[in-house]
Structures are given as C-alpha cells and as structure tokens.
Amino acid sequence: EGVWALYGKKDEDNWECLNVGKCKDVGKEILYDLGCLYYVPFRKNGTEEYINQFKKKCGFKYQKDQVQEYLYPYIATKYHTLKFTYIHDKSDPKVEKEYAEKNKAIFWRNGRPYK
C-alpha cells in the first residue's frame, strides 16, 4: 500500500516527475506499468485527448478504459531513463495530490480525466 512517483530523463542531467499514484498494492501496479512501458507498443489510434490535471495537453490520444496502455508506451518513446520512487506508506489521496502538485507531475490526472 502507498503512494509512488515515476520520474524520467530525456537527457543526462534532468529528472522530471512524470506521474504520481496511490494504490493498495504498489508492487502489482508498478509491475503492470512496467509491462506497459516495455512490452506494449505505442499506438496512434486513440480518440480521447490526454489532458493532465494542470489543463495541459500531453501530446497523445488514448482509448477510453485503456489509459495506462497508451500513457506508458508514450512515456517510453519520450524518456530514455525511468525510475519509480516510493513516497508514502499509505494509499493517501492528499499525499498523492500534494506531491504531484509540488513536483508538477507531467501526466498526473488525480485518478480521472481532466474536465
């Protein structure tokens, strides 16, 4: 159980906070995300514009109910180095939100599409 963050590097010097999440089984969720990062090809047939919680378009479209399966392959095309970080030992939405906002998590959507 807990809150995690995904960081990525496009160059040698700068880590960017990409996403933050909370769940009851962090290991299981990260294993699924890793599978999407490395084994699911990026597809360009999405129909929904991916907009983060900060009202910014993120550069790709996804199919409804397949967010991870589009998001993580997209991330894999943009970042050469990735790392997951364990943030907090409880699945706490307040901690998730504060961390994502403080670190300007590029793809974070607070658990649902931005409206």
ChimeraX attribute file (.defattr): number of C-alpha atoms within 10 A of each C-alpha:
attribute: neighborCount
match mode: 1-to-1
recipient: residues
	/A:1	14
	/A:2	20
	/A:3	24
	/A:4	24
	/A:5	23
	/A:6	20
	/A:7	19
	/A:8	20
	/A:9	17
	/A:10	13
	/A:11	10
	/A:12	8
	/A:13	6
	/A:14	10
	/A:15	16
	/A:16	16
	/A:17	23
	/A:18	22
	/A:19	23
	/A:20	30
	/A:21	26
	/A:22	25
	/A:23	16
	/A:24	14
	/A:25	12
	/A:26	18
	/A:27	13
	/A:28	11
	/A:29	15
	/A:30	16
	/A:31	11
	/A:32	14
	/A:33	19
	/A:34	17
	/A:35	14
	/A:36	21
	/A:37	22
	/A:38	12
	/A:39	12
	/A:40	17
	/A:41	15
	/A:42	19
	/A:43	15
	/A:44	12
	/A:45	11
	/A:46	15
	/A:47	11
	/A:48	13
	/A:49	15
	/A:50	23
	/A:51	20
	/A:52	20
	/A:53	22
	/A:54	14
	/A:55	11
	/A:56	12
	/A:57	14
	/A:58	14
	/A:59	9
	/A:60	18
	/A:61	20
	/A:62	20
	/A:63	17
	/A:64	11
	/A:65	7
	/A:66	10
	/A:67	16
	/A:68	16
	/A:69	21
	/A:70	24
	/A:71	21
	/A:72	23
	/A:73	21
	/A:74	23
	/A:75	17
	/A:76	19
	/A:77	11
	/A:78	12
	/A:79	16
	/A:80	12
	/A:81	13
	/A:82	18
	/A:83	12
	/A:84	16
	/A:85	11
	/A:86	13
	/A:87	16
	/A:88	15
	/A:89	13
	/A:90	14
	/A:91	18
	/A:92	16
	/A:93	16
	/A:94	10
	/A:95	19
	/A:96	23
	/A:97	21
	/A:98	12
	/A:99	20
	/A:100	23
	/A:101	15
	/A:102	9
	/A:103	15
	/A:104	17
	/A:105	22
	/A:106	21
	/A:107	23
	/A:108	24
	/A:109	20
	/A:110	17
	/A:111	12
	/A:112	10
	/A:113	15
	/A:114	15
	/A:115	7
